[in-house]
């Protein structure tokens, strides 16, 4: 199954959002890729959310300010057992809430 070689790239950051580039073009394993998913969680938490993505970039909304998140990409090819392991994580932090300058 396909797996990204590189972690997602951070394109933008705010107090409640992170804008990432999936970075899913360089893969290990077989394609074609039929589904890309972004999996993310607070690094201090155990919950994980997963969202299907059909664009090269994705904006994670409704995040907590000044919180560290771990973001990974999952890729799926057709057929049984087609979802690969998550790619390497991007670990990043949202900005502090407060006045913008």
DSSP file (Angstrom, degrees, kcal/mol; ACC not computed):
  #  RESIDUE AA STRUCTURE BP1 BP2  ACC     N-H-->O    O-->H-N    N-H-->O    O-->H-N    TCO  KAPPA ALPHA  PHI   PSI    X-CA   Y-CA   Z-CA
    1    1 A X              0   0    0      0, 0.0    84,-0.2     0, 0.0    82,-0.1   0.000 360.0 360.0 360.0 155.1    0.0    0.0    0.0
    2    2 A X        +     0   0    0     80,-0.5    73,-0.5    28,-0.4    82,-0.4  -0.382 360.0 178.5 -75.5 149.5    1.1    3.6   -0.6
    3    3 A X  E     -A   28   0A   0     25,-2.0    25,-2.8    81,-0.1    83,-0.1  -0.976  31.8-110.9-148.3 133.9    2.7    5.7    2.1
    4    4 A X  E     -A   27   0A   0     69,-0.4    84,-0.4    -2,-0.3    23,-0.2  -0.358  16.2-153.5 -64.5 145.1    4.0    9.3    1.9
    5    5 A X  S    S+     0   0    0     21,-2.3     2,-0.3    18,-0.2    -1,-0.1   0.849  77.6  43.0 -83.0 -38.3    7.7    9.7    2.2
    6    6 A X  S    S-     0   0    0     20,-0.5     3,-0.1    17,-0.5    81,-0.1  -0.746  87.1-109.2-111.8 154.5    7.7   13.2    3.6
    7    7 A X        -     0   0    0     -2,-0.3    82,-0.2    82,-0.2    65,-0.1  -0.312  49.3 -84.4 -70.9 163.4    5.5   14.9    6.3
    8    8 A X        -     0   0    0     80,-0.5     2,-0.4    63,-0.4    14,-0.2  -0.287  46.7-121.5 -60.8 156.5    2.9   17.5    5.3
    9    9 A X  E     -B   21   0B   0     12,-2.3    12,-2.8    -3,-0.1     2,-0.5  -0.845  15.4-124.9-104.5 141.1    4.2   21.0    5.0
   10   10 A X  E     +B   20   0B   0     -2,-0.4    10,-0.2    10,-0.2     3,-0.1  -0.738  32.9 168.1 -84.9 123.1    2.9   24.0    7.0
   11   11 A X  E     +     0   0B   0      8,-3.3     2,-0.3    -2,-0.5     9,-0.2   0.717  64.8   1.4-104.5 -30.5    1.7   26.8    4.8
   12   12 A X  E     -B   19   0B   0      7,-1.7     7,-2.9     2,-0.0    -1,-0.4  -0.993  57.8-163.6-158.7 153.9   -0.1   29.0    7.3
   13   13 A X  E     +B   18   0B   0     -2,-0.3     2,-0.2     5,-0.2     5,-0.2  -1.000  12.7 161.8-146.1 140.6   -0.9   29.2   10.9
   14   14 A X        -     0   0    0      3,-2.4    81,-1.6    -2,-0.3     3,-0.2  -0.787  55.9 -84.0-140.5-175.5   -3.4   31.1   13.1
   15   15 A X  S    S+     0   0    0     -2,-0.2    52,-0.1    79,-0.2    82,-0.1   0.821 126.4  19.1 -65.7 -30.3   -4.9   30.7   16.6
   16   16 A X  S    S+     0   0    0     49,-0.1    47,-2.4    80,-0.1     2,-0.3   0.272 121.5  52.0-126.2  11.1   -7.6   28.3   15.5
   17   17 A X        -     0   0    0     45,-0.2    -3,-2.4    -3,-0.2     2,-0.4  -0.983  50.0-160.0-146.2 158.2   -6.3   26.9   12.2
   18   18 A X  E     -BC  13  60B   0     42,-1.6    42,-3.0    -2,-0.3     2,-0.6  -0.992  13.2-153.6-133.5 130.1   -3.4   25.3   10.4
   19   19 A X  E     +BC  12  59B   0     -7,-2.9    -8,-3.3    -2,-0.4    -7,-1.7  -0.923  24.0 179.7-105.3 121.7   -3.1   25.3    6.6
   20   20 A X  E     -BC  10  58B   0     38,-3.0    38,-2.5    -2,-0.6     2,-0.5  -0.862  30.8-136.4-123.8 155.5   -1.1   22.4    5.3
   21   21 A X  E     -BC   9  57B   0    -12,-2.8   -12,-2.3    -2,-0.3    36,-0.2  -0.951  22.8-139.0-103.2 128.7    0.2   21.0    2.0
   22   22 A X        -     0   0    0     34,-2.6    -1,-0.1    -2,-0.5    35,-0.1   0.834  15.2-156.3 -60.9 -34.6   -0.4   17.2    1.9
   23   23 A X        +     0   0    0     33,-0.4   -17,-0.5     1,-0.1     3,-0.4   0.903  41.2 144.5  61.7  40.1    3.0   16.6    0.2
   24   24 A X        +     0   0    0      1,-0.2    -1,-0.1    32,-0.1   -16,-0.0   0.175  37.3  89.2-101.7  17.2    1.5   13.3   -1.0
   25   25 A X  S    S+     0   0    0      1,-0.1     2,-0.7     2,-0.0    -1,-0.2   0.815  77.8  64.6 -85.0 -30.0    3.2   13.1   -4.5
   26   26 A X  S    S+     0   0    0     -3,-0.4   -21,-2.3   -20,-0.1   -20,-0.5  -0.841  75.3 165.6 -95.3 114.7    6.3   11.2   -3.3
   27   27 A X  E     -A    4   0A   0     -2,-0.7     2,-0.4   -23,-0.2   -23,-0.2  -0.874  38.4-138.3-130.1 158.8    5.3    7.8   -2.0
   28   28 A X  E    S+A    3   0A   0    -25,-2.8   -25,-2.0    -2,-0.3     2,-0.2  -0.932  76.3  24.2-105.7 139.0    6.6    4.4   -1.1
   29   29 A X  S    S-     0   0    0     -2,-0.4     2,-0.3   -27,-0.2   -27,-0.2  -0.532  98.5 -40.9 102.7-171.5    4.4    1.5   -2.4
   30   30 A X        -     0   0    0     -2,-0.2   -28,-0.4     2,-0.1     2,-0.1  -0.683  60.9-177.3-103.0 147.5    1.9    1.2   -5.2
   31   31 A X        +     0   0    0     -2,-0.3     2,-0.1   -30,-0.1    46,-0.1  -0.255  60.0 149.6-105.6-160.2   -0.7    3.5   -6.6
   32   32 A X        -     0   0    0     -2,-0.1    46,-0.5    44,-0.1     2,-0.5   0.561  57.4-138.1 -74.9 154.8   -2.9    4.8   -8.0
   33   33 A X  E     +D   77   0C   0      1,-0.2    44,-0.2    44,-0.2     3,-0.1  -0.690  30.2 169.2 -81.4 122.3   -4.0    6.9   -5.1
   34   34 A X  E     +     0   0C   0     42,-3.2     2,-0.3    -2,-0.5    43,-0.2   0.559  66.4  29.6-108.6 -12.8   -7.8    6.9   -4.8
   35   35 A X  E     -D   76   0C   0     41,-1.4    41,-2.2     2,-0.0     2,-0.4  -0.971  57.0-168.6-151.2 132.5   -8.1    8.5   -1.4
   36   36 A X  E     -DE  75  53C   0     17,-0.6    17,-3.1    -2,-0.3     2,-0.4  -0.979  14.9-174.8-117.8 133.3   -6.0   11.0    0.6
   37   37 A X  E     -DE  74  52C   0     37,-2.7    37,-2.9    -2,-0.4     2,-0.5  -0.975  18.8-144.2-129.8 143.9   -6.8   11.5    4.3
   38   38 A X  E     -DE  73  51C   0     13,-2.8    13,-2.4    -2,-0.4     2,-0.5  -0.924  17.0-167.8-104.2 127.1   -5.4   13.9    6.9
   39   39 A X  E     +DE  72  50C   0     33,-3.1    33,-3.1    -2,-0.5     2,-0.3  -0.957  15.1 168.2-114.8 129.9   -5.2   12.5   10.4
   40   40 A X  E     +DE  71  49C   0      9,-2.5     9,-2.6    -2,-0.5     2,-0.3  -0.981  10.5 164.4-144.8 157.1   -4.5   14.9   13.2
   41   41 A X  E     -D   70   0C   0     29,-1.7    29,-3.0    -2,-0.3     2,-0.3  -0.981  45.7 -90.0-159.5 159.2   -4.5   15.0   17.0
   42   42 A X  E >   -D   69   0C   0     -2,-0.3     3,-1.6     5,-0.2    27,-0.3  -0.592  38.2-130.3 -68.1 137.6   -3.3   17.1   19.9
   43   43 A X  T 3  S+     0   0    0     25,-2.1    -1,-0.1     1,-0.3    26,-0.1   0.779 109.6  49.4 -64.9 -22.8    0.1   15.8   20.8
   44   44 A X  T 3  S+     0   0    0     24,-0.4    -1,-0.3     2,-0.0     2,-0.2   0.482 106.4  72.6 -91.0  -2.4   -1.0   15.6   24.5
   45   45 A X    <   -     0   0    0     -3,-1.6    -4,-0.0     2,-0.1     0, 0.0  -0.588  67.4-143.6-111.8 171.6   -4.3   13.8   23.6
   46   46 A X        +     0   0    0     -2,-0.2    -1,-0.1     2,-0.0     2,-0.1   0.573  69.6  98.3-108.0 -13.4   -5.3   10.4   22.6
   47   47 A X        -     0   0    0     -5,-0.0     2,-0.4     1,-0.0    -5,-0.2  -0.392  53.0-163.4 -75.3 154.2   -8.1   11.2   20.2
   48   48 A X        -     0   0    0     -7,-0.1     2,-0.4    -2,-0.1    -7,-0.2  -1.000   5.4-158.6-137.1 138.0   -7.6   11.4   16.5
   49   49 A X  E     -E   40   0C   0     -9,-2.6    -9,-2.5    -2,-0.4     2,-0.4  -0.920   7.4-161.9-113.7 145.6   -9.7   12.9   13.7
   50   50 A X  E     -E   39   0C   0     -2,-0.4     2,-0.4   -11,-0.2   -11,-0.2  -0.992   6.5-175.4-129.3 133.4   -9.5   11.9   10.1
   51   51 A X  E     -E   38   0C   0    -13,-2.4   -13,-2.8    -2,-0.4     2,-0.2  -0.993  25.1-126.6-129.6 132.5  -10.8   13.9    7.1
   52   52 A X  E     -E   37   0C   0     -2,-0.4     2,-0.4   -15,-0.2   -15,-0.3  -0.558  29.7-161.5 -72.5 140.8  -10.8   12.9    3.4
   53   53 A X  E     -E   36   0C   0    -17,-3.1   -17,-0.6    -2,-0.2     5,-0.1  -0.986  23.9-179.9-130.5 133.2   -9.1   15.5    1.2
   54   54 A X        +     0   0    0     -2,-0.4     2,-0.3     3,-0.1    -1,-0.1   0.015  66.7  66.7-120.8  28.9   -9.4   16.0   -2.5
   55   55 A X  S    S-     0   0    0      2,-0.1   -33,-0.1   -19,-0.1    -2,-0.0  -0.924  87.0-112.6-138.7 163.5   -7.1   19.0   -2.9
   56   56 A X  S    S+     0   0    0     -2,-0.3   -34,-2.6   -35,-0.1   -33,-0.4   0.712 102.4  44.4 -72.7 -17.7   -3.3   19.4   -2.5
   57   57 A X  E     -C   21   0B   0    -36,-0.2     2,-0.3   -35,-0.1   -36,-0.2  -0.868  67.0-168.8-123.5 160.5   -3.8   21.7    0.5
   58   58 A X  E     -C   20   0B   0    -38,-2.5   -38,-3.0    -2,-0.3     2,-0.6  -0.994  13.9-144.4-150.1 140.2   -6.1   21.4    3.5
   59   59 A X  E     -C   19   0B   0     -2,-0.3     2,-0.6   -40,-0.2   -40,-0.2  -0.927  11.4-150.9-109.7 118.3   -7.1   23.8    6.3
   60   60 A X  E     -C   18   0B   0    -42,-3.0   -42,-1.6    -2,-0.6     3,-0.2  -0.789  25.3-169.1 -86.3 120.9   -7.7   22.3    9.7
   61   61 A X        +     0   0    0     -2,-0.6   -44,-0.2   -44,-0.2    -1,-0.0  -0.525  52.6  34.8-106.5 171.1  -10.3   24.5   11.5
   62   62 A X  S    S+     0   0    0     -2,-0.2    -1,-0.2     1,-0.2     2,-0.2   0.835  76.4 154.2  57.5  39.7  -11.7   24.8   15.0
   63   63 A X        -     0   0    0    -47,-2.4     2,-0.3    -3,-0.2    -1,-0.2  -0.529  48.8-100.3 -92.2 164.4   -8.3   24.0   16.7
   64   64 A X    >   -     0   0    0     -2,-0.2     3,-0.6     1,-0.1    30,-0.3  -0.662  41.0-108.8 -84.5 139.2   -7.3   25.2   20.2
   65   65 A X  T 3  S+     0   0    0     -2,-0.3    31,-0.2     1,-0.2    30,-0.1  -0.310  96.5  10.7 -64.7 150.4   -5.0   28.3   20.4
   66   66 A X  T 3  S+     0   0    0     29,-1.9     2,-0.4     1,-0.2    -1,-0.2   0.875  97.6 134.2  50.0  48.1   -1.4   27.7   21.5
   67   67 A X    <   -     0   0    0     -3,-0.6    27,-2.2    28,-0.1     2,-0.4  -0.973  55.4-125.1-129.4 140.5   -1.7   24.0   21.2
   68   68 A X  E     - F   0  93C   0     -2,-0.4   -25,-2.1    25,-0.2   -24,-0.4  -0.712  29.8-170.4 -87.9 133.2    0.7   21.5   19.6
   69   69 A X  E     -DF  42  92C   0     23,-3.5    23,-2.3    -2,-0.4     2,-0.5  -0.907  18.3-145.4-123.2 150.1   -0.8   19.2   17.0
   70   70 A X  E     -DF  41  91C   0    -29,-3.0   -29,-1.7    -2,-0.3     2,-0.4  -0.973  21.1-170.7-112.9 127.0    0.5   16.1   15.1
   71   71 A X  E     +DF  40  90C   0     19,-2.5    19,-2.7    -2,-0.5   -63,-0.4  -0.974   8.0 172.1-125.8 129.2   -0.6   15.9   11.5
   72   72 A X  E     -D   39   0C   0    -33,-3.1   -33,-3.1    -2,-0.4     2,-0.4  -0.916  24.1-130.6-132.6 159.8   -0.1   12.8    9.2
   73   73 A X  E     -D   38   0C   0     -2,-0.3    14,-2.4    15,-0.3     2,-0.4  -0.929  13.9-161.2-114.1 135.3   -1.4   11.8    5.8
   74   74 A X  E     -D   37   0C   0    -37,-2.9   -37,-2.7    -2,-0.4     2,-0.4  -0.930   7.6-160.9-111.6 138.4   -2.9    8.5    4.9
   75   75 A X  E     -D   36   0C   0    -73,-0.5     9,-2.5    -2,-0.4     2,-0.4  -0.934   2.1-162.3-120.8 144.6   -3.1    7.2    1.3
   76   76 A X  E     -DG  35  83C   0    -41,-2.2   -42,-3.2    -2,-0.4   -41,-1.4  -0.982   3.7-168.5-128.7 137.5   -5.3    4.5   -0.2
   77   77 A X  E     -D   33   0C   0      5,-1.9   -44,-0.2    -2,-0.4     5,-0.1  -0.721  42.1 -80.3-110.1 167.5   -5.1    2.6   -3.4
   78   78 A X  S    S+     0   0    0    -46,-0.5    -1,-0.1    -2,-0.2     2,-0.1  -0.270  88.7  41.9 -64.8 155.6   -7.9    0.4   -4.9
   79   79 A X  S >  S-     0   0    0     -3,-0.1     3,-1.0     2,-0.0    -2,-0.1  -0.151  98.3 -39.3  99.4 169.0   -8.4   -3.1   -3.5
   80   80 A X  T 3  S+     0   0    0      1,-0.3    -2,-0.0     2,-0.1    -3,-0.0  -0.414 126.9  15.5 -69.6 140.8   -8.4   -4.8   -0.2
   81   81 A X  T 3  S+     0   0    0     -2,-0.1    -1,-0.3     1,-0.1    -3,-0.1   0.816  84.4 143.1  66.1  30.7   -5.8   -3.7    2.3
   82   82 A X    <   +     0   0    0     -3,-1.0    -5,-1.9    -5,-0.1     2,-0.6   0.575  36.4  92.1 -83.1  -9.8   -5.3   -0.6    0.1
   83   83 A X  B     -G   76   0C   0     -7,-0.2    -7,-0.2   -82,-0.1     3,-0.1  -0.763  65.5-152.1 -90.4 124.2   -4.7    1.9    2.9
   84   84 A X        -     0   0    0     -9,-2.5   -81,-0.1    -2,-0.6   -82,-0.1  -0.215  29.7 -77.6 -83.6 177.3   -1.1    2.3    3.8
   85   85 A X        -     0   0    0    -84,-0.2   -10,-0.3     1,-0.1   -81,-0.3  -0.353  61.8 -87.3 -67.6 155.1    0.5    3.3    7.1
   86   86 A X        -     0   0    0    -12,-0.1   -12,-0.2   -83,-0.1    -1,-0.1  -0.330  45.8-117.9 -62.7 148.4    0.4    7.0    8.0
   87   87 A X        -     0   0    0    -14,-2.4   -82,-0.1     1,-0.2   -80,-0.1  -0.124  51.3 -58.7 -74.3 179.8    3.3    9.1    6.6
   88   88 A X        -     0   0    0    -84,-0.4   -80,-0.5   -83,-0.1   -15,-0.3  -0.302  66.3-108.8 -61.7 146.7    5.8   10.9    8.8
   89   89 A X        -     0   0    0    -82,-0.2     2,-0.6   -17,-0.1   -17,-0.2  -0.465  12.7-143.7 -83.0 148.5    4.2   13.5   11.1
   90   90 A X  E     -F   71   0C   0    -19,-2.7   -19,-2.5    -2,-0.2     2,-0.6  -0.955  19.4-161.8 -97.4 122.6    4.3   17.3   11.0
   91   91 A X  E     +F   70   0C   0     -2,-0.6     2,-0.3   -21,-0.2   -21,-0.2  -0.941  26.8 147.3-110.2 118.2    4.4   18.5   14.6
   92   92 A X  E     -F   69   0C   0    -23,-2.3   -23,-3.5    -2,-0.6     2,-0.4  -0.878  36.7-126.0-145.6 172.5    3.4   22.1   14.8
   93   93 A X  E     -F   68   0C   0     -2,-0.3   -25,-0.2   -25,-0.3     2,-0.1  -0.959  17.4-125.6-130.0 140.0    1.6   24.6   17.1
   94   94 A X        -     0   0    0    -27,-2.2   -79,-0.2    -2,-0.4   -76,-0.1  -0.416  40.7 -97.7 -74.8 160.4   -1.2   27.0   16.7
   95   95 A X        -     0   0    0    -81,-1.6   -29,-1.9   -78,-0.3   -28,-0.1  -0.300  42.8 -91.9 -74.3 161.9   -0.7   30.7   17.6
   96   96 A X        -     0   0    0    -31,-0.2   -81,-0.1   -30,-0.1    -1,-0.1  -0.467  42.6-114.6 -69.1 145.0   -1.7   32.2   20.8
   97   97 A X  S    S+     0   0    0    -82,-0.1     2,-0.3    -2,-0.1    -1,-0.1  -0.437  70.0  77.8 -74.1 157.5   -5.2   33.8   20.9
   98   98 A X  S    S-     0   0    0     -2,-0.1     2,-0.1     2,-0.0   -83,-0.1  -0.926  80.5  -7.3 139.6-164.0   -5.3   37.5   21.4
   99   99 A X        -     0   0    0     -2,-0.3     2,-0.3     1,-0.1     0, 0.0  -0.378  57.1-137.8 -69.8 140.1   -4.9   40.7   19.5
  100  100 A X              0   0    0      1,-0.1    -1,-0.1    -2,-0.1    -3,-0.0  -0.763 360.0 360.0 -93.5 146.5   -3.6   40.6   16.0
  101  101 A X              0   0    0     -2,-0.3    -1,-0.1     0, 0.0    -2,-0.0   0.427 360.0 360.0-105.5 360.0   -1.0   43.3   15.1
